[in-house]
Amino acid sequence: MNTPPITKGPDSVARNIGFSFAVNMTSAAFSAVLVFYLIRSLGPHGYGVFSLAMSIGLLVLLPANLGIANATARFMAELRHDRAAVHGIVVDALRLKLLASTFFCLVLAALAAPIADLYDDPALTWPIRILSLAIFGQGMLQLYDQIFEAEGKLALYLRVITVESAIELFASVGLVFAGFGVSGAMAGRAGAYLFAAGFGFLVIARTFGIAPRTIHRGHGNVRRIGGYASALVVIDGAFTLFSRIDVLLIGAIIGTVAVGEFEGAMRLVTMTTYAGAAVASGVGPRVARGGDGPNTALFDSALRRLMALQGVFIAPFLVWAEPLSKIALGPDYTEAHDVVRVLTPFVFLLAISPVLARGVTYMGEARLRVPIAIGTLLINLFIDLLLLSKIGIVAGAIGTDVAYTLYVAAHLLICRRLIGTRLRPLARTFGSVLFASTCMAAILLAFGTGDIGLVPVLIGGVIGAVVY
């Protein structure tokens, strides 16, 4: 078939960052309501079962992706001016993703009972089976996200994620309220992702002129995508394990209730990641080695601005870890505030790490990230095994901080070597952030550090942010 050209080019960097931020905030808004409803409604044990099932599902989502999404985005960005080539890459990526997602969805469903037996918790069985359907849809949405990012059309993906987030919220809350518990929460998630996968496919097909009946026809890009994806799947695997290893080990060594405590704290701190992810989506494709070449000045500026922006969270998580945890998670999560406080360095690094990692991937040097990702996982694993049984769930936070600091530092050095990222301006910005955070912390301390309530937190937070 003849591929109809896309007459309008990619949106500007600022517009794509704006729409990426809108995507993240839309997802975050619905997710925040749902997560904190589940945390309070299911309690530490029920939410622990939910979190453990989700962590197991993420380990399956990784091979279901096989690095296809990021590899597709890299080649699309490099060949953005060749519309026929881009069309062929998208079609072949969709074919690969459909096959991989279907296979691993079936594998997870079949292994649900043995996995539940492994954790000696039969309550895991049906949540995992239902989650397998969500994994299929979630894997497809990962590909859609990267396709629209590389195409510079994140406004289109905003429609898809809004549909998914809204359906997941209302379906999950309704099913849990009706008494279906963890399985109800999983069913709401599965239904939302399956519907969004179908809707997103229609948007992709219309955008790139793809007839669904011709999706089975190859365009000769499978080896190209698979070759680059082979490095990315190792990176994604190690990083996914890094992000889930704490929960998996806490569940095995301490118990399901401890999983709920740790994951509740982790959910609270990761609500601050959206600015970095949005900027990475807009800036990442502009450092690809295509006809326009890597835009180093844009990349460096993005890092400095993100550091300044993310620094506003340092003082609240250090000084107000206890009141923030009680307000967000409720009084049952008694150990969460210690985890929140220890994770403060991780919170700061979450801003710039997506830009660094995405930048290296778009530069076509993903293989340089492989030893870094594996090393990050092993460091976190070692610290967890060494300390979990001695000091409890705080060990997971310590391992995350140490490993993630080395992960970011290594990526920064790669970017310095590949595109000349300047370290001295970043160091000056970091010094300014620390000074401003100290001033903000002094304001927050004046309001207290214990059970100070929502209104003082809001007032002190506004004043502290202005001082910062």
LINJOPE-V412039 format. One record per pair of residues at least 6 apart in sequence whose ideal C-beta (glycine too) atoms are under 7 Angstrom apart, sorted by the first residue. I is the first residue (numbers start at 1). J is the second residue. Records with the same first field share a line. If there is no record, write none. Layout:
I->J + J
//
This chain:
1->211 + 214
3->83 + 84 + 87 + 209
4->209
5->83
6->83
10->80 + 151 + 152 + 153
11->152 + 153 + 155
13->282 + 283 + 286 + 298
16->152 + 154 + 281 + 282
17->278 + 279 + 282
19->154 + 155 + 158
20->154 + 277 + 278 + 281 + 282
21->274 + 275 + 278
22->158
23->154 + 157 + 158 + 161
24->274 + 277 + 278
25->274
26->158 + 161 + 162 + 165
27->161 + 165
28->271 + 274
30->165 + 166 + 168 + 169
31->165
32->271
33->169
34->168 + 169 + 172 + 173
35->267
36->328
37->173
38->47 + 50 + 176 + 185
39->47 + 264 + 329 + 330
40->330
41->176
42->50 + 181 + 182
43->332
44->257 + 260 + 261 + 332 + 333
45->256 + 257 + 260
46->181 + 182
47->260 + 264
48->256 + 257 + 259 + 260
49->121 + 123 + 124 + 127 + 182 + 256
50->127 + 182 + 185
51->247 + 259 + 260 + 263
52->119 + 124 + 247 + 251 + 256 + 259
53->124 + 127 + 128 + 131 + 186
55->244 + 247 + 248
56->115 + 128
57->108 + 131 + 135
58->240 + 244
59->240 + 244
60->104 + 107 + 108 + 135
61->135 + 138 + 139
62->236 + 237 + 240
63->104
64->100 + 101 + 104 + 135 + 139
65->139 + 142 + 236
66->100 + 229 + 233
67->229 + 230 + 232 + 233 + 236
68->93 + 96 + 97 + 100 + 143 + 225 + 229
69->142 + 143 + 146
70->146 + 232 + 361
71->225 + 228 + 229 + 232
72->89 + 93 + 143 + 146 + 147 + 225
73->146 + 147 + 149 + 150
74->228 + 288 + 361 + 362 + 364
75->89 + 224 + 225
76->86 + 89 + 147 + 150 + 151
77->150 + 285 + 288 + 290 + 362
78->288 + 289 + 290
79->85 + 86
80->86 + 290
81->291
87->208 + 209
88->219 + 220 + 221
89->221
90->147 + 204 + 208 + 210
91->210 + 215 + 219
92->218 + 219 + 221 + 222 + 225
93->143 + 225
94->215
95->215 + 216
96->222 + 225
97->139 + 140 + 143
101->136 + 139 + 140
102->136
104->135
105->132 + 133 + 135 + 136
108->128 + 132 + 135
109->129 + 132
112->125 + 128 + 129
113->125
115->124 + 128
116->122 + 124 + 125 + 128
119->251
121->256
123->182
126->183
127->182 + 183 + 186
130->183 + 186 + 187 + 190
131->186 + 190
133->190 + 194
134->186 + 189 + 190 + 193
137->193 + 194 + 196 + 197
138->193
140->197 + 200
141->160 + 164 + 193 + 196 + 197 + 200
144->157 + 160 + 200 + 204
145->157
147->204
148->154 + 156 + 157
149->281 + 285
150->285
152->285
153->207
154->281
156->203 + 207
159->203
160->196 + 199 + 200 + 203
163->195 + 196 + 199
164->192 + 193 + 196
167->191 + 192 + 195
168->188 + 189 + 192
171->188 + 191 + 192
172->184 + 185 + 188 + 189
175->184 + 185 + 187 + 188
176->184 + 185
178->184
180->187
204->210
205->212
228->366
231->366 + 367 + 370
232->366
234->370 + 373
235->366 + 369 + 370 + 373
238->373 + 374 + 376 + 377
239->373
241->377
242->376 + 377 + 380 + 403
245->377 + 380 + 381 + 384
246->262 + 384 + 396 + 399 + 400
247->259 + 262 + 263
249->384 + 388
250->258 + 259 + 262 + 388 + 393 + 396
251->259
253->388 + 389
254->388 + 392 + 393
258->393
261->333 + 335 + 336 + 393
262->339 + 393 + 396
264->329 + 333 + 336
265->325 + 336 + 339 + 340
268->324 + 325 + 328 + 329 + 340
269->317 + 340 + 343 + 346 + 347
272->310 + 313 + 347 + 350
273->350
275->306 + 309 + 310 + 351
276->306 + 350 + 351 + 352 + 353 + 354 + 355
277->354
279->302 + 306 + 355
280->354 + 355 + 358
283->298 + 299 + 302 + 355
284->358 + 359 + 362
285->362
286->295 + 298
287->294 + 295 + 299 + 359 + 362 + 363 + 419
288->362 + 363
289->363 + 364
294->363 + 419
296->419 + 420 + 421
299->359 + 419 + 421
300->421 + 422 + 425
302->355
303->352 + 355 + 426
304->425 + 426 + 429
306->351 + 352 + 355
307->351 + 352 + 426 + 429 + 430 + 433
308->429 + 433
309->351
310->348 + 351
311->348 + 433 + 436 + 437
312->465 + 468
313->347
314->344 + 348 + 437
315->437 + 440 + 441 + 444 + 464
316->324 + 444 + 461
317->340 + 341 + 344 + 347
318->341 + 344 + 441
319->441 + 444 + 445 + 449
320->444 + 449 + 457
321->337 + 340 + 341
322->337 + 449 + 450
323->450 + 451 + 452 + 457
324->340
325->333 + 336 + 337 + 340
326->451
327->454 + 457
329->336
335->392 + 393
338->394
339->393 + 394 + 397
342->394 + 397 + 398 + 401
343->397 + 400 + 401
345->401 + 405
346->400 + 401 + 404
349->404 + 405 + 408
352->408
353->407 + 408
356->408 + 411 + 412 + 415
357->369 + 411
359->415
360->366 + 368 + 369 + 411 + 414 + 415
363->418
365->418
368->414
372->407 + 410 + 411
375->406
376->403 + 404 + 406 + 407
379->402 + 403 + 406
380->399 + 400 + 403
383->395 + 398 + 399 + 402
384->395 + 396 + 399
387->395 + 398
388->395
412->421
415->421
416->423
436->468
437->468
439->467 + 468
440->464 + 467 + 468
443->460 + 463 + 464 + 467
444->460 + 464
447->456 + 460
//
